[in-house]
Amino acid sequence: MAGKLLRSLLCAIPNTLSLFRVTCSPIILWFAWNGEERPFLAFLTSALISDFFDGSIARLLNHTTELGAKLDSLADFLLALAVLPCIWWLWPHLFETELRYFMVILVGSFAQLTCGYVKFGRTPSYHTWTSKSATMLLSISLLVLLFTQDVSGPFRFSAMLHLASTVESILITLILPRWNYNVPSLWHALTLTRSKE
């Protein structure tokens, strides 16, 4: 009985971390609107760190679920949407300098979500290897950009990698005959398609 309870509590951690990221979005907006740089950076850093662990813990416990995948994707999207106005309010010079790269990320994310919704009536939650790498690099380079105010290559490179992962996700959506979650790569999508034939 105690073992089952402990496993249930452990299995709740990934979704709890995703919910934490969802709640961080309005919190960082509030801090940014009020010009509070340090609390904004603290909550943003916590949210981005939590993103590294939710999926890993779910896979470690062998407890990946459709709900978890959807919640993770929703949390990522809301956080990405909230960060842009926050940077505009807190550091307008960074916003202006890096606007084209922020737009690449935002427009790409919208295109990916729209494509999934148009085809399947729901948003994609593929969590591909490319998107995981792009998200990790993007998170690190964004924090470096905000903490140091140094406009240089890493953030721009990560934005382009994010675009590549977005293109892969759109291709997966176009290839899959029906909605699926946690599809690691385009090759896996092709394999799933062949297996359905």
N, C-alpha and C positions, 0 to 999 in steps of 0.2 A: 504493500500500500504506500509506504513512504517513498519507495523507488519510483512508483508511477507518479506520485505528486511532484517529486523532484524533477522528473523528466518533463512533466507538463509545464512546470515553472521555467525550465530551461528552454523549452520549445516556444514559450511566449516571448523570450528575449528579442528575437529578430523583429517581430511585429511591433514590439514596444519601442525598439530603436527607430523603426520607420515612423511610428506615430510621434516620437520625439522630434524627428525632422519636420514632420507636418506642422507641429506646434511652433517650431522655431521660425517658420516663415513670417507669421504676423509679429512675432517678438522682435526679429531683426528689423522689420519694417518700422516698428515703433521706435526702436533705439536710433535708427538712421534718421528718421523724421525729426527726432529731437536732438540730433547732432551728437549723440553719444557714441563716439568711435570705439572706445575700449569695450563696453558691453556688447556692441555690435560684433566686433571681431571675436570676442570670447564665445558668443553663441554660434556665430558662423563656423568657427573652428570646431566647436563641439559637434555641430550638425554634420560637418564634412567628415570628421573622424568616425562618427557613428555609422556613416554610410559604408565605411570600409569593413565594418564588423557584422552588420545584420545578415548579409548573404553568406558570409563565411561561417557564421555560427549555425545558420540553417542547414548548410551543406554538411558541416561537421556532425550535426545531430541527425542527419539524413531526414530532415523535416522541411523540405521545400514544398510550398503549396501555391496554388493559384492565387489565393488571397494575399499571401506574402509577396509574391511577385508583383501583383497589382499595387499593393500598398507601397512597396519600394519605389516603383515607377512614379506613382503619384507624389510621393515625398520628394523625389529628385526633381520632378517638374516644377512643383510649387516653390521649392528652394531656389531653383534657377530663375524662376519668374520674379521672385522677391529680391534677388541680389542686384539686379540691374537698376531699379530705381534707388536702391540703397546707396550704390556707388555714385549715382548721379547726385544725390543729396549730400553725401559726405565728401566726395572727392570729384567735383565736376571736371577738373583738368584730366583726371584719369579716364573718366567717362568719355570725354571728347576725343582723347588720343586713341583709345582702344575701341571706339564705338563700332567700327566695321567688324571687329572680331567678336564683340558681344553679339552683334546682329547675326553673324554666321552661326553662332551657337543657338540663339533664340529662334531664328527662322528655320534652321535645320530641325530643331526639336518640334516645332509646330508642324512642319511638313511630315515628319515621321509619325506623329500622333494623328494627324489628319488622314494620312494614307491608311493607317490601321483602322481608323473609325469608319472611313468610307467603305473599305472592303469587308470588314468583319463586324462593324457596329460596335466595336470596342477598341481601346487603345492597345498598342503592342507592349509586351513586357518580356522581351527576348533575353536581355542581360547577356549579350554576346561577349566573347573574349575581347573583341576590339573596343566595345563600349565600356567594359570594365577598365581596360587600360587607359582609354581616353578620359574617363571620369576621374580616375586616380591622378593622372598627370594634370588634368585641368584643375582639380581641387588644390593640389600642391602649388601649382604655378599661380593660381588666383590668390592664395594666401600670401605667397612671396610678393606678388604685385602689390597687394593691399598693405602688407606690413612694411615693405621697403619703399614703396612708391617708385620703384625702378621699372621703367617701361623698357622691356627688352624682349628677346626672342622666345623664352620658354612659354609664356602665356599664348603668344601667337601661334607657336607650333602646336600646342595642345588644342587650340581652337580648330586648327586644320585637321588634326587627328580625330577630333569630335565630329567634324564634317564627314570624314571617311566612314566613321562608325554609323553615322546617320544614313548615309547612302547604302551601307550594307543592310541596315534594318529595313529600309524601304524596299530593297530588293528581296529580302526575306518575306516581307508582307506580300509582295507581288507573286512570289513563287508558291507560298504555302496555299494548299487548297482550303484549309480551315484554320481558325485561330488556334494558336498554341503558345505556351509560355516557356521561358528558359531554353531558348534555342541558341546553342553556343556560337554558331557561325553559319555563314551562307552555305557551306558544304553540308552541314547538318540539315539545313532546310531542304536542300536538294535530295538528300538521303531520305528524309521523311516523305517527300513528294513521291519518290520512286516506290517507297514501300506501300503507298496508298493506291498505286496503280494496279 
